[in-house]
Amino acid sequence: MAASAKRIDGIDFWRGLALLMIFIDHVPENVFQHVTQKNFGFSDAAELFVFLSGVSVALAYGTRFFDGETVGAVRAVLRRAFTLYWVQTLISLLIIAIFVGAAALWNDNDLLEDADAMVSNPLQTTAAILALLHQLENANILPLYIALLLMTPLLLALARRDDRLMLAASAGIYLAARAFSLNLPTWPVEGTWFFNPIAWQLIFAIGIFAGRRLKRGGIAYDARLFAACLAIVAIAAVVRTDAFGFASGLWQHARDVLDCGKTDLGFARLVHFLALAYVVYHSGLTGPMRRTRAFLPLCLIGRYGLPVFATGTVLSAMGEVVETRSEAFSHEAAFGAAIVVGGILMHYLVARGLAAWRDKSGAQQSMMDPAHTLQMAAPLSSRKSAIVLWSRTSRLVSHICPSRKSYPRVAVVQSGGVQSRRQAHRHGICGQYGAVVDAETGKQVPISSI
């Protein structure tokens, strides 16, 4: 994975792929579900998502934490956890509204299965959702991530002393959770969290460990370990696919023996994922993927993981609702494939839109900052006419148009940059500035005359 100054694009790529696989696996029966990660081994995209979350935490917050900015780093982690919290609350309520609305529209009470608790006792269930104690079937990975972020300061504090101490403590907590069936409860529906954070914190801690190694130059290669990991991946693929169709029932028999449970992060799942991650990392698979057309779109999706995940969760709920009407379609397989393709396109459009909005905001900020600096550096007597440098000019307004009238605020624009009141509104000029000055000709035009 090649590191850039700010991000590691390989992490964004694999996170984007994990998000798409999670979406595909959550959408009702479709042909794409046969090619996701879960079909070729004991682990699936959930392990990849949590592992990369740990790596990202180490890169985003770990550096500040270890460089002495402990309070700032912890505050940033908690802010991120709160962001995840309100997104989780919002999508949970939105999904319930989708099912309730569809049930009322089609008079189908079967659609109320996931919203039954809310319908029967809305106040109690709303309180449970706010407390993360009531989680919908396809909206239960963000509560896990929130719990892991709340554990992050402790994990980073242990890692600051020694990475191996952090891993040892995390492994001990994992073993205790497995041995004593430790998990968080749900309410008002009695049960436990689908993703047990007391167990899943181990793969998150391993991600932090890996992220720390990436900052120091990468994860060491060992030929014997690589061969062992490759063997694990190959054997898991053979077992999971029933020897590629030649040994019917092989996976069913193996599942009864192996520890493959998802809730408590079964040991077979953990070992398989770590072996797969080691093989992918040291095989250099990210390099060839970087030359494909899918690389940049998946990077973009991974870069905006939270809004994309929220979009996918809501879309999968809508897919479940629409799937109940699938008998009205003559080609159900094509219908399911269309839902997935449309959902993937929506993932990309959401990420693309957010990227465009951020680029536009950054460009506007970069234009405003030099103007603010020059204004503050100017004598107090000259600050009555606030200076805004609009697009590639560093000259003061007085240098461009010495004979200008006295306007409260003046904006400097490119030649022909503002020709109508609509353009002035779009650039944020109208209502804020008294006049505009053409940066090339020096011509001054009062806003009122545009």
Sequence and secondary structure as in RCSB ss.txt:
>XXXX:A:sequence
MAASAKRIDGIDFWRGLALLMIFIDHVPENVFQHVTQKNFGFSDAAELFVFLSGVSVALAYGTRFFDGETVGAVR
AVLRRAFTLYWVQTLISLLIIAIFVGAAALWNDNDLLEDADAMVSNPLQTTAAILALLHQLENANILPLYIALLL
MTPLLLALARRDDRLMLAASAGIYLAARAFSLNLPTWPVEGTWFFNPIAWQLIFAIGIFAGRRLKRGGIAYDARL
FAACLAIVAIAAVVRTDAFGFASGLWQHARDVLDCGKTDLGFARLVHFLALAYVVYHSGLTGPMRRTRAFLPLCL
IGRYGLPVFATGTVLSAMGEVVETRSEAFSHEAAFGAAIVVGGILMHYLVARGLAAWRDKSGAQQSMMDPAHTLQ
MAAPLSSRKSAIVLWSRTSRLVSHICPSRKSYPRVAVVQSGGVQSRRQAHRHGICGQYGAVVDAETGKQVPISSI
>XXXX:A:secstr
  B SS BHHHHHHHHHHHHHHHHHHSSS GGGGGSGGGGSS  HHHHHHHHHHHHHIIIIIHHHHTT HHHHHH
HHHHHHHHHHHHHHHHHHHHHHHHHHHHHHHT GGGGTTTHHHHH HHHHHHHHHTT S  TTS HHHHHHHHHH
HHHHHHHHHHH HHHHHHHHHHHHHHHHHTT   EETTTTEE SS HHHHHHHHHHHHHHHHHHHTT     HHH
HHHHHHHHHHHHHHHTHHHHTSTTHHHHHHHHS   TTTT HHHHHHHHHHHHHHHHHTTHHHHHTSTTHHHHHH
HHHTHHHHHHHHHHHHHHHHHHHTTGGGSS HHHHHHHHHHHHHHHHHHHHHHHHHHHHHHHHHHHHHHHHHHHH
HHS GGGTTSEEEE SS  S HHHH TT    SEEEEE TTS  SHHHHHHTT TTT SEEEETTT  EEEGGG 
